[in-house]
Amino acid sequence: MTALWIAHVTVTDAEAYGKYAKLAGPAIAAHGGVFLARGGRYLQLEGTERSRNVVARFPSVEAAEACYRSAEYQAALSHAIGAAERDLVIVEESAP
């Protein structure tokens, strides 16, 4: 089953977060991730509003987790630490 990587982000240091984004994209793609939404228009109905919302689809929960734990993504993530407030969840998609 495919899985969605869903991140809700408030960027607090645009320069450092830009370094994260530059490195994270290739790491995500290398693990089969495809962006479905990255930034863009949104409507916050409940919970904590975060100005940046990202959704990527992976071949499986395992592939998404392997991406997160990979050396490439962790190198990217080192630029996001302290540069953003983030919530990240991986959710298995339901069968149609």
Biopython code that builds the backbone (N, CA, C, O; Angstrom):
import numpy as np
from Bio.PDB.StructureBuilder import StructureBuilder

atoms = [
    (1, "MET", "N", (0.844, -1.189, 0.000)),
    (1, "MET", "CA", (0.000, 0.000, 0.000)),
    (1, "MET", "C", (0.885, 1.246, 0.000)),
    (1, "MET", "O", (1.907, 1.294, 0.684)),
    (2, "THR", "N", (0.486, 2.231, -0.760)),
    (2, "THR", "CA", (1.212, 3.492, -0.780)),
    (2, "THR", "C", (1.001, 4.235, 0.538)),
    (2, "THR", "O", (0.091, 3.931, 1.308)),
    (3, "ALA", "N", (1.863, 5.209, 0.768)),
    (3, "ALA", "CA", (1.795, 5.978, 2.011)),
    (3, "ALA", "C", (1.997, 7.454, 1.711)),
    (3, "ALA", "O", (2.673, 7.824, 0.751)),
    (4, "LEU", "N", (1.400, 8.284, 2.550)),
    (4, "LEU", "CA", (1.552, 9.726, 2.442)),
    (4, "LEU", "C", (2.436, 10.232, 3.574)),
    (4, "LEU", "O", (2.271, 9.847, 4.731)),
    (5, "TRP", "N", (3.363, 11.087, 3.225)),
    (5, "TRP", "CA", (4.246, 11.788, 4.161)),
    (5, "TRP", "C", (3.641, 13.179, 4.243)),
    (5, "TRP", "O", (3.626, 13.905, 3.249)),
    (6, "ILE", "N", (3.149, 13.556, 5.393)),
    (6, "ILE", "CA", (2.431, 14.823, 5.544)),
    (6, "ILE", "C", (3.175, 15.678, 6.565)),
    (6, "ILE", "O", (3.340, 15.288, 7.721)),
    (7, "ALA", "N", (3.615, 16.840, 6.120)),
    (7, "ALA", "CA", (4.357, 17.755, 6.997)),
    (7, "ALA", "C", (3.622, 19.085, 7.077)),
    (7, "ALA", "O", (3.163, 19.623, 6.069)),
    (8, "HIS", "N", (3.522, 19.599, 8.291)),
    (8, "HIS", "CA", (2.964, 20.930, 8.544)),
    (8, "HIS", "C", (4.103, 21.726, 9.177)),
    (8, "HIS", "O", (4.668, 21.320, 10.192)),
    (9, "VAL", "N", (4.433, 22.866, 8.562)),
    (9, "VAL", "CA", (5.665, 23.563, 8.925)),
    (9, "VAL", "C", (5.435, 25.061, 9.088)),
    (9, "VAL", "O", (4.717, 25.682, 8.303)),
    (10, "THR", "N", (6.054, 25.630, 10.116)),
    (10, "THR", "CA", (6.192, 27.073, 10.250)),
    (10, "THR", "C", (7.680, 27.362, 10.177)),
    (10, "THR", "O", (8.436, 26.980, 11.070)),
    (11, "VAL", "N", (8.099, 28.032, 9.120)),
    (11, "VAL", "CA", (9.514, 28.347, 8.921)),
    (11, "VAL", "C", (9.873, 29.561, 9.775)),
    (11, "VAL", "O", (9.186, 30.581, 9.740)),
    (12, "THR", "N", (10.964, 29.439, 10.549)),
    (12, "THR", "CA", (11.426, 30.541, 11.389)),
    (12, "THR", "C", (12.762, 31.108, 10.908)),
    (12, "THR", "O", (13.152, 32.200, 11.322)),
    (13, "ASP", "N", (13.464, 30.380, 10.040)),
    (13, "ASP", "CA", (14.728, 30.835, 9.450)),
    (13, "ASP", "C", (14.721, 30.400, 7.992)),
    (13, "ASP", "O", (15.081, 29.268, 7.671)),
    (14, "ALA", "N", (14.310, 31.306, 7.113)),
    (14, "ALA", "CA", (14.118, 30.967, 5.692)),
    (14, "ALA", "C", (15.409, 30.517, 5.023)),
    (14, "ALA", "O", (15.384, 29.608, 4.193)),
    (15, "GLU", "N", (16.518, 31.123, 5.359)),
    (15, "GLU", "CA", (17.788, 30.760, 4.718)),
    (15, "GLU", "C", (18.187, 29.318, 5.051)),
    (15, "GLU", "O", (18.508, 28.534, 4.159)),
    (16, "ALA", "N", (18.162, 28.984, 6.320)),
    (16, "ALA", "CA", (18.512, 27.623, 6.737)),
    (16, "ALA", "C", (17.498, 26.617, 6.203)),
    (16, "ALA", "O", (17.871, 25.528, 5.768)),
    (17, "TYR", "N", (16.223, 26.978, 6.237)),
    (17, "TYR", "CA", (15.199, 26.042, 5.752)),
    (17, "TYR", "C", (15.320, 25.837, 4.245)),
    (17, "TYR", "O", (15.009, 24.760, 3.735)),
    (18, "GLY", "N", (15.765, 26.855, 3.541)),
    (18, "GLY", "CA", (16.013, 26.711, 2.103)),
    (18, "GLY", "C", (17.077, 25.664, 1.825)),
    (18, "GLY", "O", (16.971, 24.917, 0.853)),
    (19, "LYS", "N", (18.099, 25.599, 2.664)),
    (19, "LYS", "CA", (19.136, 24.566, 2.522)),
    (19, "LYS", "C", (18.528, 23.191, 2.743)),
    (19, "LYS", "O", (18.843, 22.244, 2.022)),
    (20, "TYR", "N", (17.652, 23.079, 3.743)),
    (20, "TYR", "CA", (16.957, 21.814, 3.987)),
    (20, "TYR", "C", (16.173, 21.403, 2.747)),
    (20, "TYR", "O", (16.301, 20.272, 2.278)),
    (21, "ALA", "N", (15.364, 22.311, 2.216)),
    (21, "ALA", "CA", (14.497, 21.990, 1.075)),
    (21, "ALA", "C", (15.315, 21.561, -0.137)),
    (21, "ALA", "O", (14.928, 20.639, -0.855)),
    (22, "LYS", "N", (16.434, 22.220, -0.365)),
    (22, "LYS", "CA", (17.284, 21.891, -1.514)),
    (22, "LYS", "C", (17.810, 20.461, -1.429)),
    (22, "LYS", "O", (17.916, 19.777, -2.447)),
    (23, "LEU", "N", (18.138, 20.010, -0.225)),
    (23, "LEU", "CA", (18.666, 18.658, -0.034)),
    (23, "LEU", "C", (17.575, 17.616, 0.158)),
    (23, "LEU", "O", (17.748, 16.463, -0.235)),
    (24, "ALA", "N", (16.450, 18.005, 0.758)),
    (24, "ALA", "CA", (15.379, 17.043, 1.061)),
    (24, "ALA", "C", (14.705, 16.525, -0.198)),
    (24, "ALA", "O", (14.390, 15.338, -0.285)),
    (25, "GLY", "N", (14.481, 17.393, -1.170)),
    (25, "GLY", "CA", (13.794, 16.973, -2.400)),
    (25, "GLY", "C", (14.457, 15.782, -3.066)),
    (25, "GLY", "O", (13.781, 14.789, -3.335)),
    (26, "PRO", "N", (15.763, 15.840, -3.346)),
    (26, "PRO", "CA", (16.425, 14.688, -3.955)),
    (26, "PRO", "C", (16.420, 13.436, -3.069)),
    (26, "PRO", "O", (16.319, 12.320, -3.579)),
    (27, "ALA", "N", (16.527, 13.615, -1.758)),
    (27, "ALA", "CA", (16.492, 12.454, -0.851)),
    (27, "ALA", "C", (15.126, 11.784, -0.909)),
    (27, "ALA", "O", (15.031, 10.557, -0.928)),
    (28, "ILE", "N", (14.078, 12.582, -0.938)),
    (28, "ILE", "CA", (12.713, 12.046, -1.021)),
    (28, "ILE", "C", (12.515, 11.322, -2.355)),
    (28, "ILE", "O", (11.976, 10.216, -2.384)),
    (29, "ALA", "N", (12.945, 11.935, -3.449)),
    (29, "ALA", "CA", (12.808, 11.312, -4.774)),
    (29, "ALA", "C", (13.588, 10.004, -4.855)),
    (29, "ALA", "O", (13.125, 9.045, -5.473)),
    (30, "ALA", "N", (14.764, 9.957, -4.240)),
    (30, "ALA", "CA", (15.587, 8.750, -4.271)),
    (30, "ALA", "C", (14.920, 7.559, -3.593)),
    (30, "ALA", "O", (15.274, 6.411, -3.859)),
    (31, "HIS", "N", (13.958, 7.831, -2.718)),
    (31, "HIS", "CA", (13.230, 6.764, -2.025)),
    (31, "HIS", "C", (11.838, 6.544, -2.613)),
    (31, "HIS", "O", (10.975, 5.933, -1.982)),
    (32, "GLY", "N", (11.633, 7.048, -3.823)),
    (32, "GLY", "CA", (10.359, 6.827, -4.509)),
    (32, "GLY", "C", (9.284, 7.826, -4.155)),
    (32, "GLY", "O", (8.128, 7.650, -4.542)),
    (33, "GLY", "N", (9.637, 8.878, -3.423)),
    (33, "GLY", "CA", (8.655, 9.886, -3.033)),
    (33, "GLY", "C", (8.339, 10.838, -4.169)),
    (33, "GLY", "O", (9.226, 11.250, -4.917)),
    (34, "VAL", "N", (7.070, 11.182, -4.291)),
    (34, "VAL", "CA", (6.598, 12.127, -5.308)),
    (34, "VAL", "C", (5.762, 13.176, -4.580)),
    (34, "VAL", "O", (4.835, 12.837, -3.845)),
    (35, "PHE", "N", (6.093, 14.454, -4.790)),
    (35, "PHE", "CA", (5.346, 15.519, -4.137)),
    (35, "PHE", "C", (3.961, 15.679, -4.752)),
    (35, "PHE", "O", (3.817, 15.758, -5.972)),
    (36, "LEU", "N", (2.954, 15.727, -3.900)),
    (36, "LEU", "CA", (1.578, 15.988, -4.328)),
    (36, "LEU", "C", (1.193, 17.427, -4.023)),
    (36, "LEU", "O", (0.413, 18.039, -4.752)),
    (37, "ALA", "N", (1.740, 17.958, -2.947)),
    (37, "ALA", "CA", (1.493, 19.355, -2.558)),
    (37, "ALA", "C", (2.733, 19.856, -1.839)),
    (37, "ALA", "O", (3.327, 19.145, -1.029)),
    (38, "ARG", "N", (3.112, 21.077, -2.143)),
    (38, "ARG", "CA", (4.286, 21.681, -1.503)),
    (38, "ARG", "C", (4.014, 23.174, -1.409)),
    (38, "ARG", "O", (4.123, 23.905, -2.394)),
    (39, "GLY", "N", (3.658, 23.614, -0.206)),
    (39, "GLY", "CA", (3.252, 25.005, -0.063)),
    (39, "GLY", "C", (1.870, 25.168, -0.669)),
    (39, "GLY", "O", (1.040, 24.263, -0.587)),
    (40, "GLY", "N", (1.629, 26.290, -1.260)),
    (40, "GLY", "CA", (0.367, 26.502, -1.955)),
    (40, "GLY", "C", (-0.779, 26.878, -1.023)),
    (40, "GLY", "O", (-0.633, 26.977, 0.196)),
    (41, "ARG", "N", (-1.883, 27.073, -1.641)),
    (41, "ARG", "CA", (-3.095, 27.516, -0.951)),
    (41, "ARG", "C", (-3.631, 26.431, -0.016)),
    (41, "ARG", "O", (-3.602, 25.247, -0.350)),
    (42, "TYR", "N", (-4.114, 26.836, 1.144)),
    (42, "TYR", "CA", (-4.688, 25.886, 2.094)),
    (42, "TYR", "C", (-5.749, 26.595, 2.924)),
    (42, "TYR", "O", (-5.834, 27.823, 2.941)),
    (43, "LEU", "N", (-6.541, 25.805, 3.600)),
    (43, "LEU", "CA", (-7.583, 26.314, 4.492)),
    (43, "LEU", "C", (-7.464, 25.565, 5.806)),
    (43, "LEU", "O", (-7.709, 24.359, 5.849)),
    (44, "GLN", "N", (-7.097, 26.249, 6.872)),
    (44, "GLN", "CA", (-6.938, 25.642, 8.196)),
    (44, "GLN", "C", (-8.301, 25.612, 8.876)),
    (44, "GLN", "O", (-8.887, 26.663, 9.136)),
    (45, "LEU", "N", (-8.803, 24.430, 9.164)),
    (45, "LEU", "CA", (-10.108, 24.301, 9.794)),
    (45, "LEU", "C", (-10.015, 23.938, 11.275)),
    (45, "LEU", "O", (-10.867, 24.337, 12.069)),
    (46, "GLU", "N", (-8.980, 23.180, 11.646)),
    (46, "GLU", "CA", (-8.791, 22.781, 13.041)),
    (46, "GLU", "C", (-7.302, 22.682, 13.321)),
    (46, "GLU", "O", (-6.491, 22.586, 12.400)),
    (47, "GLY", "N", (-6.953, 22.706, 14.591)),
    (47, "GLY", "CA", (-5.570, 22.486, 14.993)),
    (47, "GLY", "C", (-4.684, 23.701, 14.810)),
    (47, "GLY", "O", (-5.153, 24.810, 14.554)),
    (48, "THR", "N", (-3.383, 23.457, 14.949)),
    (48, "THR", "CA", (-2.388, 24.514, 14.868)),
    (48, "THR", "C", (-2.101, 24.861, 13.416)),
    (48, "THR", "O", (-1.739, 24.000, 12.614)),
    (49, "GLU", "N", (-2.267, 26.124, 13.096)),
    (49, "GLU", "CA", (-1.995, 26.565, 11.721)),
    (49, "GLU", "C", (-0.495, 26.630, 11.486)),
    (49, "GLU", "O", (0.249, 27.176, 12.301)),
    (50, "ARG", "N", (-0.065, 26.075, 10.383)),
    (50, "ARG", "CA", (1.320, 26.152, 9.931)),
    (50, "ARG", "C", (1.265, 26.649, 8.488)),
    (50, "ARG", "O", (0.453, 26.173, 7.695)),
    (51, "SER", "N", (2.113, 27.589, 8.157)),
    (51, "SER", "CA", (2.006, 28.265, 6.862)),
    (51, "SER", "C", (2.490, 27.432, 5.681)),
    (51, "SER", "O", (2.206, 27.776, 4.534)),
    (52, "ARG", "N", (3.214, 26.343, 5.935)),
    (52, "ARG", "CA", (3.702, 25.496, 4.840)),
    (52, "ARG", "C", (3.212, 24.076, 5.081)),
    (52, "ARG", "O", (3.397, 23.517, 6.162)),
    (53, "ASN", "N", (2.589, 23.506, 4.070)),
    (53, "ASN", "CA", (2.058, 22.144, 4.156)),
    (53, "ASN", "C", (2.589, 21.355, 2.973)),
    (53, "ASN", "O", (2.528, 21.808, 1.831)),
    (54, "VAL", "N", (3.115, 20.163, 3.260)),
    (54, "VAL", "CA", (3.741, 19.347, 2.222)),
    (54, "VAL", "C", (3.173, 17.934, 2.300)),
    (54, "VAL", "O", (3.052, 17.355, 3.380)),
    (55, "VAL", "N", (2.827, 17.390, 1.129)),
    (55, "VAL", "CA", (2.358, 16.006, 1.050)),
    (55, "VAL", "C", (3.159, 15.319, -0.051)),
    (55, "VAL", "O", (3.246, 15.816, -1.174)),
    (56, "ALA", "N", (3.739, 14.175, 0.283)),
    (56, "ALA", "CA", (4.452, 13.365, -0.706)),
    (56, "ALA", "C", (3.916, 11.937, -0.624)),
    (56, "ALA", "O", (3.578, 11.453, 0.456)),
    (57, "ARG", "N", (3.844, 11.277, -1.758)),
    (57, "ARG", "CA", (3.403, 9.867, -1.792)),
    (57, "ARG", "C", (4.632, 8.988, -1.976)),
    (57, "ARG", "O", (5.499, 9.260, -2.807)),
    (58, "PHE", "N", (4.682, 7.924, -1.177)),
    (58, "PHE", "CA", (5.755, 6.933, -1.258)),
    (58, "PHE", "C", (5.152, 5.577, -1.615)),
    (58, "PHE", "O", (3.953, 5.366, -1.432)),
    (59, "PRO", "N", (5.963, 4.667, -2.117)),
    (59, "PRO", "CA", (5.456, 3.330, -2.451)),
    (59, "PRO", "C", (4.897, 2.563, -1.254)),
    (59, "PRO", "O", (4.037, 1.698, -1.419)),
    (60, "SER", "N", (5.380, 2.875, -0.052)),
    (60, "SER", "CA", (4.934, 2.165, 1.152)),
    (60, "SER", "C", (5.321, 2.968, 2.389)),
    (60, "SER", "O", (6.116, 3.905, 2.310)),
    (61, "VAL", "N", (4.750, 2.589, 3.532)),
    (61, "VAL", "CA", (5.148, 3.185, 4.803)),
    (61, "VAL", "C", (6.637, 2.934, 5.033)),
    (61, "VAL", "O", (7.361, 3.813, 5.502)),
    (62, "GLU", "N", (7.081, 1.727, 4.699)),
    (62, "GLU", "CA", (8.482, 1.374, 4.910)),
    (62, "GLU", "C", (9.421, 2.249, 4.077)),
    (62, "GLU", "O", (10.479, 2.658, 4.554)),
    (63, "ALA", "N", (9.032, 2.534, 2.834)),
    (63, "ALA", "CA", (9.865, 3.391, 1.982)),
    (63, "ALA", "C", (9.929, 4.807, 2.539)),
    (63, "ALA", "O", (10.989, 5.433, 2.522)),
    (64, "ALA", "N", (8.806, 5.314, 3.032)),
    (64, "ALA", "CA", (8.782, 6.661, 3.606)),
    (64, "ALA", "C", (9.645, 6.718, 4.865)),
    (64, "ALA", "O", (10.388, 7.679, 5.066)),
    (65, "GLU", "N", (9.550, 5.697, 5.707)),
    (65, "GLU", "CA", (10.362, 5.674, 6.926)),
    (65, "GLU", "C", (11.843, 5.530, 6.583)),
    (65, "GLU", "O", (12.690, 6.172, 7.204)),
    (66, "ALA", "N", (12.158, 4.686, 5.593)),
    (66, "ALA", "CA", (13.555, 4.522, 5.177)),
    (66, "ALA", "C", (14.116, 5.848, 4.674)),
    (66, "ALA", "O", (15.277, 6.170, 4.926)),
    (67, "CYS", "N", (13.302, 6.607, 3.971)),
    (67, "CYS", "CA", (13.730, 7.928, 3.520)),
    (67, "CYS", "C", (14.066, 8.799, 4.713)),
    (67, "CYS", "O", (15.145, 9.389, 4.774)),
    (68, "TYR", "N", (13.150, 8.880, 5.657)),
    (68, "TYR", "CA", (13.347, 9.731, 6.832)),
    (68, "TYR", "C", (14.632, 9.355, 7.573)),
    (68, "TYR", "O", (15.365, 10.233, 8.028)),
    (69, "ARG", "N", (14.901, 8.075, 7.693)),
    (69, "ARG", "CA", (16.050, 7.609, 8.462)),
    (69, "ARG", "C", (17.346, 7.576, 7.646)),
    (69, "ARG", "O", (18.412, 7.311, 8.202)),
    (70, "SER", "N", (17.271, 7.842, 6.340)),
    (70, "SER", "CA", (18.451, 7.771, 5.475)),
    (70, "SER", "C", (19.458, 8.871, 5.813)),
    (70, "SER", "O", (19.094, 9.929, 6.327)),
    (71, "ALA", "N", (20.716, 8.603, 5.518)),
    (71, "ALA", "CA", (21.781, 9.580, 5.757)),
    (71, "ALA", "C", (21.526, 10.858, 4.964)),
    (71, "ALA", "O", (21.794, 11.956, 5.453)),
    (72, "GLU", "N", (21.010, 10.723, 3.742)),
    (72, "GLU", "CA", (20.766, 11.895, 2.897)),
    (72, "GLU", "C", (19.691, 12.795, 3.494)),
    (72, "GLU", "O", (19.851, 14.015, 3.540)),
    (73, "TYR", "N", (18.595, 12.192, 3.953)),
    (73, "TYR", "CA", (17.534, 13.011, 4.520)),
    (73, "TYR", "C", (17.955, 13.596, 5.870)),
    (73, "TYR", "O", (17.635, 14.745, 6.174)),
    (74, "GLN", "N", (18.657, 12.826, 6.662)),
    (74, "GLN", "CA", (19.114, 13.340, 7.953)),
    (74, "GLN", "C", (20.075, 14.516, 7.773)),
    (74, "GLN", "O", (20.079, 15.447, 8.579)),
    (75, "ALA", "N", (20.886, 14.473, 6.719)),
    (75, "ALA", "CA", (21.762, 15.614, 6.415)),
    (75, "ALA", "C", (20.924, 16.841, 6.077)),
    (75, "ALA", "O", (21.237, 17.948, 6.513)),
    (76, "ALA", "N", (19.867, 16.647, 5.306)),
    (76, "ALA", "CA", (18.959, 17.751, 4.981)),
    (76, "ALA", "C", (18.283, 18.256, 6.253)),
    (76, "ALA", "O", (18.208, 19.462, 6.489)),
    (77, "LEU", "N", (17.795, 17.329, 7.066)),
    (77, "LEU", "CA", (17.060, 17.676, 8.274)),
    (77, "LEU", "C", (17.903, 18.494, 9.249)),
    (77, "LEU", "O", (17.364, 19.291, 10.016)),
    (78, "SER", "N", (19.198, 18.305, 9.224)),
    (78, "SER", "CA", (20.068, 19.069, 10.129)),
    (78, "SER", "C", (19.933, 20.574, 9.899)),
    (78, "SER", "O", (20.177, 21.362, 10.813)),
    (79, "HIS", "N", (19.547, 20.979, 8.686)),
    (79, "HIS", "CA", (19.344, 22.406, 8.388)),
    (79, "HIS", "C", (17.977, 22.895, 8.869)),
    (79, "HIS", "O", (17.801, 24.089, 9.112)),
    (80, "ALA", "N", (17.015, 21.992, 9.008)),
    (80, "ALA", "CA", (15.664, 22.378, 9.431)),
    (80, "ALA", "C", (15.557, 22.511, 10.948)),
    (80, "ALA", "O", (14.719, 23.261, 11.449)),
    (81, "ILE", "N", (16.400, 21.789, 11.677)),
    (81, "ILE", "CA", (16.358, 21.840, 13.143)),
    (81, "ILE", "C", (16.696, 23.267, 13.583)),
    (81, "ILE", "O", (17.754, 23.794, 13.237)),
    (82, "GLY", "N", (15.815, 23.872, 14.328)),
    (82, "GLY", "CA", (16.006, 25.239, 14.768)),
    (82, "GLY", "C", (15.585, 26.279, 13.742)),
    (82, "GLY", "O", (15.563, 27.473, 14.040)),
    (83, "ALA", "N", (15.250, 25.834, 12.535)),
    (83, "ALA", "CA", (14.839, 26.747, 11.469)),
    (83, "ALA", "C", (13.351, 26.662, 11.189)),
    (83, "ALA", "O", (12.829, 27.394, 10.349)),
    (84, "ALA", "N", (12.660, 25.758, 11.902)),
    (84, "ALA", "CA", (11.237, 25.573, 11.661)),
    (84, "ALA", "C", (10.598, 24.812, 12.817)),
    (84, "ALA", "O", (11.255, 24.061, 13.537)),
    (85, "GLU", "N", (9.308, 25.031, 12.967)),
    (85, "GLU", "CA", (8.483, 24.200, 13.839)),
    (85, "GLU", "C", (7.759, 23.255, 12.893)),
    (85, "GLU", "O", (7.100, 23.698, 11.952)),
    (86, "ARG", "N", (7.878, 21.951, 13.140)),
    (86, "ARG", "CA", (7.355, 20.974, 12.183)),
    (86, "ARG", "C", (6.570, 19.872, 12.874)),
    (86, "ARG", "O", (6.864, 19.480, 14.004)),
    (87, "ASP", "N", (5.578, 19.391, 12.173)),
    (87, "ASP", "CA", (4.886, 18.157, 12.524)),
    (87, "ASP", "C", (4.979, 17.290, 11.284)),
    (87, "ASP", "O", (4.713, 17.758, 10.177)),
    (88, "LEU", "N", (5.353, 16.034, 11.456)),
    (88, "LEU", "CA", (5.483, 15.128, 10.314)),
    (88, "LEU", "C", (4.854, 13.798, 10.679)),
    (88, "LEU", "O", (5.107, 13.255, 11.754)),
    (89, "VAL", "N", (4.038, 13.278, 9.785)),
    (89, "VAL", "CA", (3.406, 11.979, 9.989)),
    (89, "VAL", "C", (3.429, 11.210, 8.666)),
    (89, "VAL", "O", (3.336, 11.798, 7.588)),
    (90, "ILE", "N", (3.554, 9.897, 8.770)),
    (90, "ILE", "CA", (3.442, 9.015, 7.617)),
    (90, "ILE", "C", (2.165, 8.215, 7.798)),
    (90, "ILE", "O", (1.962, 7.589, 8.839)),
    (91, "VAL", "N", (1.306, 8.233, 6.789)),
    (91, "VAL", "CA", (0.005, 7.565, 6.870)),
    (91, "VAL", "C", (-0.167, 6.641, 5.682)),
    (91, "VAL", "O", (-0.022, 7.056, 4.532)),
    (92, "GLU", "N", (-0.480, 5.377, 5.967)),
    (92, "GLU", "CA", (-0.745, 4.433, 4.884)),
    (92, "GLU", "C", (-2.059, 4.804, 4.212)),
    (92, "GLU", "O", (-3.049, 5.082, 4.888)),
    (93, "GLU", "N", (-2.069, 4.810, 2.891)),
    (93, "GLU", "CA", (-3.301, 5.122, 2.163)),
    (93, "GLU", "C", (-4.240, 3.916, 2.202)),
    (93, "GLU", "O", (-3.805, 2.765, 2.233)),
    (94, "SER", "N", (-5.508, 4.211, 2.200)),
    (94, "SER", "CA", (-6.531, 3.158, 2.180)),
    (94, "SER", "C", (-6.702, 2.642, 0.766)),
    (94, "SER", "O", (-6.478, 3.361, -0.207)),
    (95, "ALA", "N", (-7.099, 1.398, 0.670)),
    (95, "ALA", "CA", (-7.409, 0.836, -0.652)),
    (95, "ALA", "C", (-8.645, 1.525, -1.211)),
    (95, "ALA", "O", (-9.572, 1.854, -0.471)),
    (96, "PRO", "N", (-8.652, 1.741, -2.530)),
    (96, "PRO", "CA", (-9.841, 2.413, -3.122)),
    (96, "PRO", "C", (-11.107, 1.609, -2.997)),
    (96, "PRO", "O", (-12.165, 2.050, -3.445)),
]
sb = StructureBuilder()
sb.init_structure("model")
sb.init_model(0)
sb.init_chain("A")
sb.init_seg("    ")
for serial, (resi, resn, name, xyz) in enumerate(atoms, 1):
    if name == "N":
        sb.init_residue(resn, " ", resi, " ")
    sb.init_atom(name, np.array(xyz, "f"), 0.0, 1.0, " ", f" {name:<3s}", serial, name[0])
structure = sb.get_structure()
